[in-house]
Amino acid sequence: MTRTITVGLDGSPASLAAADWAAHEAQLRDLPLRLVTAWEWQAPAFAPATGLGVPVPPSDLQRASAQHLLAQARSRVGETRPGLRIDTDEIPGLPVPALLKAAEEAELLVLGSRGLSKAAGYLLGSVSHAVLASCERPVVLVRAAEHGEEEAPGGSEARGVTPPGRPR
């Protein structure tokens, strides 16, 4: 089986920057790019403690959302990387176990440094932190450009991410 450069997506700016970085790396290594997302959501851990009733969407809506996210990311990456083999996979399950499973078949796992929840993780997202702690494959964390930060040279190639081999 051919190894891939695998990127975990959650729709956050950091995960989209990770997809751009991973596409660049996949082209450099002449490997396929695999875009993955876990589609089983759960209410935030703080919700029961605060008494907030946080509704969790039905599984068919969660899966449709995951498919939409993957289609958008595939289109975005494909526009700037014609000829790159891009596979997508929506994985049932919670993000950490799903990403660890996806990493087993990867040459490299690429994640955004911080996801959608600012409360769950400040500098390093809680999912990224948990994956780093348990993953047996190499993991790269990519951060999105901060608001007002100059985009890295290369335009859509980098989208706020320093391409491999270039110091920040």
Beta strands, then each sheet from edge to edge (+ up, - down):
strand 1: 4-8
strand 2: 33-38
strand 3: 86-91
strand 4: 106-112
strand 5: 139-142
sheet 1: 3+ 2+ 1+ 4+ 5+
end
